[in-house]
C-alpha cells in the first residue's frame, strides 16, 4: 500500500486552484494539456478553468504548434505590476526610484558613449568583438532592457498614482487575484 503525502498539493488544493497556480507561473504560451499535466488535473478541468480565466482577462488564448494554448494577459500583468508598485510604495519613493533608474540609464549612456540602447545594439552588429566582449555587451543589453522596463513601470505608476489611491480608498475588499 502506498502512503499518501498529506502535504501534497492535490490534497490541499482544488484542481481549479492548481490550474490557477500553474497559470501564474507561465512564462510563455503553454498548451492546455501541459497546463493540465502540471496541475495534475484532467484536460477538461484545465480547459474549463482556462476559459473562465480568459473571460476574466487573466489569460489569452493562442496556439502553439497548432494546439490550443494559453498565456498570461500582458495588459493585465502590466496593470497588476503598476498597481502593486502604487500599493507598496509612496509617491516620494516612486519619484526617488525614477531618479535612480534615470541615473543608471545615464551611466550606461556615458560609459558606452552612445545615446540609446538602439545605438548600442547597432554597434554589436557593426563592430568586431571577441566572444568575451560579446557576452559582456549582451549583459549590458539585458541590464539596459531591465532598467527601461522598470522606468516604464515607475512612470506609469506615477501617472496613475492619485487615481489608484483614490479608487482604492473607496474599496473595502482586497485587490483582485487569480485565487
C-alpha positions as protocol buffer text, in pm:
chain_id: "A"
residue {
  index: 1
  type: UNK
  ca { x: 0 y: 0 z: 0 }
}
residue {
  index: 2
  type: UNK
  ca { x: 135 y: 345 z: -99 }
}
residue {
  index: 3
  type: UNK
  ca { x: 118 y: 611 z: 167 }
}
residue {
  index: 4
  type: UNK
  ca { x: -28 y: 938 z: 51 }
}
residue {
  index: 5
  type: UNK
  ca { x: 161 y: 1256 z: 122 }
}
residue {
  index: 6
  type: UNK
  ca { x: -65 y: 1470 z: 344 }
}
residue {
  index: 7
  type: UNK
  ca { x: 122 y: 1783 z: 227 }
}
residue {
  index: 8
  type: UNK
  ca { x: 54 y: 1703 z: -137 }
}
residue {
  index: 9
  type: UNK
  ca { x: -97 y: 1994 z: -321 }
}
residue {
  index: 10
  type: UNK
  ca { x: -354 y: 1765 z: -482 }
}
residue {
  index: 11
  type: UNK
  ca { x: -498 y: 1703 z: -138 }
}
residue {
  index: 12
  type: UNK
  ca { x: -474 y: 2058 z: -10 }
}
residue {
  index: 13
  type: UNK
  ca { x: -594 y: 2250 z: -318 }
}
residue {
  index: 14
  type: UNK
  ca { x: -872 y: 2203 z: -568 }
}
residue {
  index: 15
  type: UNK
  ca { x: -800 y: 2125 z: -930 }
}
residue {
  index: 16
  type: UNK
  ca { x: -910 y: 2472 z: -1034 }
}
residue {
  index: 17
  type: UNK
  ca { x: -676 y: 2630 z: -777 }
}
residue {
  index: 18
  type: UNK
  ca { x: -389 y: 2421 z: -912 }
}
residue {
  index: 19
  type: UNK
  ca { x: -465 y: 2535 z: -1268 }
}
residue {
  index: 20
  type: UNK
  ca { x: -460 y: 2899 z: -1150 }
}
residue {
  index: 21
  type: UNK
  ca { x: -129 y: 2837 z: -971 }
}
residue {
  index: 22
  type: UNK
  ca { x: 27 y: 2689 z: -1285 }
}
residue {
  index: 23
  type: UNK
  ca { x: -106 y: 2981 z: -1492 }
}
residue {
  index: 24
  type: UNK
  ca { x: 54 y: 3234 z: -1254 }
}
residue {
  index: 25
  type: UNK
  ca { x: 392 y: 3078 z: -1334 }
}
residue {
  index: 26
  type: UNK
  ca { x: 359 y: 3075 z: -1715 }
}
residue {
  index: 27
  type: UNK
  ca { x: 644 y: 3244 z: -1896 }
}
residue {
  index: 28
  type: UNK
  ca { x: 532 y: 3158 z: -2248 }
}
residue {
  index: 29
  type: UNK
  ca { x: 220 y: 3032 z: -2429 }
}
residue {
  index: 30
  type: UNK
  ca { x: 153 y: 2683 z: -2298 }
}
residue {
  index: 31
  type: UNK
  ca { x: -76 y: 2411 z: -2441 }
}
residue {
  index: 32
  type: UNK
  ca { x: -380 y: 2316 z: -2237 }
}
residue {
  index: 33
  type: UNK
  ca { x: -261 y: 1957 z: -2191 }
}
residue {
  index: 34
  type: UNK
  ca { x: 73 y: 2074 z: -2050 }
}
residue {
  index: 35
  type: UNK
  ca { x: -108 y: 2302 z: -1804 }
}
residue {
  index: 36
  type: UNK
  ca { x: -337 y: 2012 z: -1709 }
}
residue {
  index: 37
  type: UNK
  ca { x: -38 y: 1784 z: -1654 }
}
residue {
  index: 38
  type: UNK
  ca { x: 143 y: 2038 z: -1437 }
}
residue {
  index: 39
  type: UNK
  ca { x: -173 y: 2100 z: -1234 }
}
residue {
  index: 40
  type: UNK
  ca { x: -244 y: 1728 z: -1206 }
}
residue {
  index: 41
  type: UNK
  ca { x: -599 y: 1768 z: -1341 }
}
residue {
  index: 42
  type: UNK
  ca { x: -790 y: 1639 z: -1641 }
}
residue {
  index: 43
  type: UNK
  ca { x: -765 y: 1827 z: -1967 }
}
residue {
  index: 44
  type: UNK
  ca { x: -1136 y: 1911 z: -1940 }
}
residue {
  index: 45
  type: UNK
  ca { x: -1090 y: 2068 z: -1595 }
}
residue {
  index: 46
  type: UNK
  ca { x: -791 y: 2269 z: -1715 }
}
residue {
  index: 47
  type: UNK
  ca { x: -972 y: 2381 z: -2030 }
}
residue {
  index: 48
  type: UNK
  ca { x: -1281 y: 2484 z: -1835 }
}
residue {
  index: 49
  type: UNK
  ca { x: -1079 y: 2687 z: -1582 }
}
residue {
  index: 50
  type: UNK
  ca { x: -865 y: 2842 z: -1855 }
}
residue {
  index: 51
  type: UNK
  ca { x: -1178 y: 2954 z: -2041 }
}
residue {
  index: 52
  type: UNK
  ca { x: -1305 y: 3112 z: -1719 }
}
residue {
  index: 53
  type: UNK
  ca { x: -970 y: 3286 z: -1666 }
}
residue {
  index: 54
  type: UNK
  ca { x: -983 y: 3409 z: -2024 }
}
residue {
  index: 55
  type: UNK
  ca { x: -1330 y: 3556 z: -1970 }
}
residue {
  index: 56
  type: UNK
  ca { x: -1187 y: 3734 z: -1664 }
}
residue {
  index: 57
  type: UNK
  ca { x: -895 y: 3866 z: -1876 }
}
residue {
  index: 58
  type: UNK
  ca { x: -627 y: 3676 z: -1684 }
}
residue {
  index: 59
  type: UNK
  ca { x: -510 y: 3476 z: -1985 }
}
residue {
  index: 60
  type: UNK
  ca { x: -530 y: 3495 z: -2361 }
}
residue {
  index: 61
  type: UNK
  ca { x: -594 y: 3200 z: -2590 }
}
residue {
  index: 62
  type: UNK
  ca { x: -340 y: 3130 z: -2861 }
}
residue {
  index: 63
  type: UNK
  ca { x: -197 y: 2831 z: -3044 }
}
residue {
  index: 64
  type: UNK
  ca { x: 134 y: 2651 z: -3012 }
}
residue {
  index: 65
  type: UNK
  ca { x: 218 y: 2418 z: -3299 }
}
residue {
  index: 66
  type: UNK
  ca { x: -149 y: 2411 z: -3398 }
}
residue {
  index: 67
  type: UNK
  ca { x: -260 y: 2323 z: -3043 }
}
residue {
  index: 68
  type: UNK
  ca { x: -481 y: 2540 z: -2824 }
}
residue {
  index: 69
  type: UNK
  ca { x: -268 y: 2717 z: -2564 }
}
residue {
  index: 70
  type: UNK
  ca { x: -287 y: 2999 z: -2311 }
}
residue {
  index: 71
  type: UNK
  ca { x: -59 y: 3274 z: -2194 }
}
residue {
  index: 72
  type: UNK
  ca { x: -88 y: 3537 z: -1924 }
}
residue {
  index: 73
  type: UNK
  ca { x: -264 y: 3850 z: -2046 }
}
residue {
  index: 74
  type: UNK
  ca { x: 15 y: 4109 z: -2086 }
}
residue {
  index: 75
  type: UNK
  ca { x: -221 y: 4404 z: -2034 }
}
residue {
  index: 76
  type: UNK
  ca { x: -348 y: 4258 z: -1708 }
}
residue {
  index: 77
  type: UNK
  ca { x: 10 y: 4185 z: -1599 }
}
residue {
  index: 78
  type: UNK
  ca { x: 109 y: 4547 z: -1669 }
}
residue {
  index: 79
  type: UNK
  ca { x: -180 y: 4685 z: -1467 }
}
residue {
  index: 80
  type: UNK
  ca { x: -114 y: 4442 z: -1183 }
}
residue {
  index: 81
  type: UNK
  ca { x: 254 y: 4542 z: -1169 }
}
residue {
  index: 82
  type: UNK
  ca { x: 172 y: 4914 z: -1176 }
}
residue {
  index: 83
  type: UNK
  ca { x: -97 y: 4872 z: -910 }
}
residue {
  index: 84
  type: UNK
  ca { x: 143 y: 4672 z: -693 }
}
residue {
  index: 85
  type: UNK
  ca { x: 405 y: 4948 z: -719 }
}
residue {
  index: 86
  type: UNK
  ca { x: 147 y: 5206 z: -613 }
}
residue {
  index: 87
  type: UNK
  ca { x: 16 y: 4997 z: -325 }
}
residue {
  index: 88
  type: UNK
  ca { x: 362 y: 4917 z: -189 }
}
residue {
  index: 89
  type: UNK
  ca { x: 543 y: 5249 z: -245 }
}
residue {
  index: 90
  type: UNK
  ca { x: 470 y: 5609 z: -161 }
}
residue {
  index: 91
  type: UNK
  ca { x: 475 y: 5871 z: -435 }
}
residue {
  index: 92
  type: UNK
  ca { x: 801 y: 6001 z: -288 }
}
residue {
  index: 93
  type: UNK
  ca { x: 960 y: 5654 z: -302 }
}
residue {
  index: 94
  type: UNK
  ca { x: 849 y: 5610 z: -665 }
}
residue {
  index: 95
  type: UNK
  ca { x: 993 y: 5951 z: -757 }
}
residue {
  index: 96
  type: UNK
  ca { x: 1321 y: 5856 z: -588 }
}
residue {
  index: 97
  type: UNK
  ca { x: 1327 y: 5526 z: -777 }
}
residue {
  index: 98
  type: UNK
  ca { x: 1264 y: 5709 z: -1105 }
}
residue {
  index: 99
  type: UNK
  ca { x: 1567 y: 5930 z: -1034 }
}
residue {
  index: 100
  type: UNK
  ca { x: 1783 y: 5626 z: -951 }
}
residue {
  index: 101
  type: UNK
  ca { x: 1681 y: 5449 z: -1271 }
}
residue {
  index: 102
  type: UNK
  ca { x: 1748 y: 5757 z: -1485 }
}
residue {
  index: 103
  type: UNK
  ca { x: 2092 y: 5787 z: -1325 }
}
residue {
  index: 104
  type: UNK
  ca { x: 2164 y: 5420 z: -1405 }
}
residue {
  index: 105
  type: UNK
  ca { x: 2049 y: 5475 z: -1763 }
}
residue {
  index: 106
  type: UNK
  ca { x: 2265 y: 5788 z: -1797 }
}
residue {
  index: 107
  type: UNK
  ca { x: 2566 y: 5595 z: -1662 }
}
residue {
  index: 108
  type: UNK
  ca { x: 2520 y: 5334 z: -1935 }
}
residue {
  index: 109
  type: UNK
  ca { x: 2497 y: 5608 z: -2200 }
}
residue {
  index: 110
  type: UNK
  ca { x: 2811 y: 5773 z: -2069 }
}
residue {
  index: 111
  type: UNK
  ca { x: 3008 y: 5455 z: -2007 }
}
residue {
  index: 112
  type: UNK
  ca { x: 2944 y: 5322 z: -2358 }
}
residue {
  index: 113
  type: UNK
  ca { x: 2946 y: 5659 z: -2539 }
}
residue {
  index: 114
  type: UNK
  ca { x: 2609 y: 5605 z: -2708 }
}
residue {
  index: 115
  type: UNK
  ca { x: 2280 y: 5791 z: -2693 }
}
residue {
  index: 116
  type: UNK
  ca { x: 2047 y: 5492 z: -2665 }
}
residue {
  index: 117
  type: UNK
  ca { x: 2011 y: 5118 z: -2632 }
}
residue {
  index: 118
  type: UNK
  ca { x: 1934 y: 5103 z: -3005 }
}
residue {
  index: 119
  type: UNK
  ca { x: 2264 y: 5269 z: -3088 }
}
residue {
  index: 120
  type: UNK
  ca { x: 2447 y: 5033 z: -2853 }
}
residue {
  index: 121
  type: UNK
  ca { x: 2284 y: 4736 z: -3028 }
}
residue {
  index: 122
  type: UNK
  ca { x: 2385 y: 4871 z: -3370 }
}
residue {
  index: 123
  type: UNK
  ca { x: 2748 y: 4868 z: -3256 }
}
residue {
  index: 124
  type: UNK
  ca { x: 2709 y: 4498 z: -3182 }
}
residue {
  index: 125
  type: UNK
  ca { x: 2648 y: 4423 z: -3548 }
}
residue {
  index: 126
  type: UNK
  ca { x: 2884 y: 4685 z: -3690 }
}
residue {
  index: 127
  type: UNK
  ca { x: 3199 y: 4619 z: -3488 }
}
residue {
  index: 128
  type: UNK
  ca { x: 3417 y: 4312 z: -3441 }
}
residue {
  index: 129
  type: UNK
  ca { x: 3414 y: 4185 z: -3083 }
}
residue {
  index: 130
  type: UNK
  ca { x: 3566 y: 3883 z: -2914 }
}
residue {
  index: 131
  type: UNK
  ca { x: 3336 y: 3625 z: -2757 }
}
residue {
  index: 132
  type: UNK
  ca { x: 3407 y: 3769 z: -2411 }
}
residue {
  index: 133
  type: UNK
  ca { x: 3327 y: 4122 z: -2533 }
}
residue {
  index: 134
  type: UNK
  ca { x: 3004 y: 3998 z: -2693 }
}
residue {
  index: 135
  type: UNK
  ca { x: 2899 y: 3828 z: -2368 }
}
residue {
  index: 136
  type: UNK
  ca { x: 2970 y: 4149 z: -2177 }
}
residue {
  index: 137
  type: UNK
  ca { x: 2770 y: 4351 z: -2428 }
}
residue {
  index: 138
  type: UNK
  ca { x: 2479 y: 4106 z: -2404 }
}
residue {
  index: 139
  type: UNK
  ca { x: 2487 y: 4155 z: -2025 }
}
residue {
  index: 140
  type: UNK
  ca { x: 2480 y: 4533 z: -2075 }
}
residue {
  index: 141
  type: UNK
  ca { x: 2184 y: 4496 z: -2312 }
}
residue {
  index: 142
  type: UNK
  ca { x: 1996 y: 4284 z: -2057 }
}
residue {
  index: 143
  type: UNK
  ca { x: 2068 y: 4538 z: -1784 }
}
residue {
  index: 144
  type: UNK
  ca { x: 1962 y: 4826 z: -2006 }
}
residue {
  index: 145
  type: UNK
  ca { x: 1637 y: 4648 z: -2102 }
}
residue {
  index: 146
  type: UNK
  ca { x: 1561 y: 4583 z: -1735 }
}
residue {
  index: 147
  type: UNK
  ca { x: 1619 y: 4949 z: -1650 }
}
residue {
  index: 148
  type: UNK
  ca { x: 1396 y: 5058 z: -1940 }
}
residue {
  index: 149
  type: UNK
  ca { x: 1119 y: 4820 z: -1831 }
}
residue {
  index: 150
  type: UNK
  ca { x: 1134 y: 4937 z: -1472 }
}
residue {
  index: 151
  type: UNK
  ca { x: 1143 y: 5302 z: -1583 }
}
residue {
  index: 152
  type: UNK
  ca { x: 824 y: 5245 z: -1779 }
}
residue {
  index: 153
  type: UNK
  ca { x: 652 y: 5077 z: -1487 }
}
residue {
  index: 154
  type: UNK
  ca { x: 752 y: 5350 z: -1241 }
}
residue {
  index: 155
  type: UNK
  ca { x: 640 y: 5623 z: -1484 }
}
residue {
  index: 156
  type: UNK
  ca { x: 304 y: 5452 z: -1530 }
}
residue {
  index: 157
  type: UNK
  ca { x: 270 y: 5418 z: -1152 }
}
residue {
  index: 158
  type: UNK
  ca { x: 339 y: 5788 z: -1103 }
}
residue {
  index: 159
  type: UNK
  ca { x: 92 y: 5883 z: -1377 }
}
residue {
  index: 160
  type: UNK
  ca { x: -183 y: 5670 z: -1224 }
}
residue {
  index: 161
  type: UNK
  ca { x: -86 y: 5716 z: -858 }
}
residue {
  index: 162
  type: UNK
  ca { x: -361 y: 5959 z: -750 }
}
residue {
  index: 163
  type: UNK
  ca { x: -636 y: 5772 z: -937 }
}
residue {
  index: 164
  type: UNK
  ca { x: -539 y: 5432 z: -796 }
}
residue {
  index: 165
  type: UNK
  ca { x: -506 y: 5566 z: -440 }
}
residue {
  index: 166
  type: UNK
  ca { x: -841 y: 5741 z: -465 }
}
residue {
  index: 167
  type: UNK
  ca { x: -1017 y: 5438 z: -609 }
}
residue {
  index: 168
  type: UNK
  ca { x: -850 y: 5203 z: -360 }
}
residue {
  index: 169
  type: UNK
  ca { x: -955 y: 5413 z: -63 }
}
residue {
  index: 170
  type: UNK
  ca { x: -1322 y: 5374 z: -157 }
}
residue {
  index: 171
  type: UNK
  ca { x: -1296 y: 4994 z: -172 }
}
residue {
  index: 172
  type: UNK
  ca { x: -1328 y: 4766 z: 124 }
}
residue {
  index: 173
  type: UNK
  ca { x: -1229 y: 4445 z: -48 }
}
residue {
  index: 174
  type: UNK
  ca { x: -876 y: 4331 z: -129 }
}
residue {
  index: 175
  type: UNK
  ca { x: -709 y: 4364 z: -471 }
}
residue {
  index: 176
  type: UNK
  ca { x: -817 y: 4104 z: -721 }
}
residue {
  index: 177
  type: UNK
  ca { x: -603 y: 3794 z: -762 }
}
residue {
  index: 178
  type: UNK
  ca { x: -633 y: 3471 z: -950 }
}
residue {
  index: 179
  type: UNK
  ca { x: -741 y: 3295 z: -633 }
}
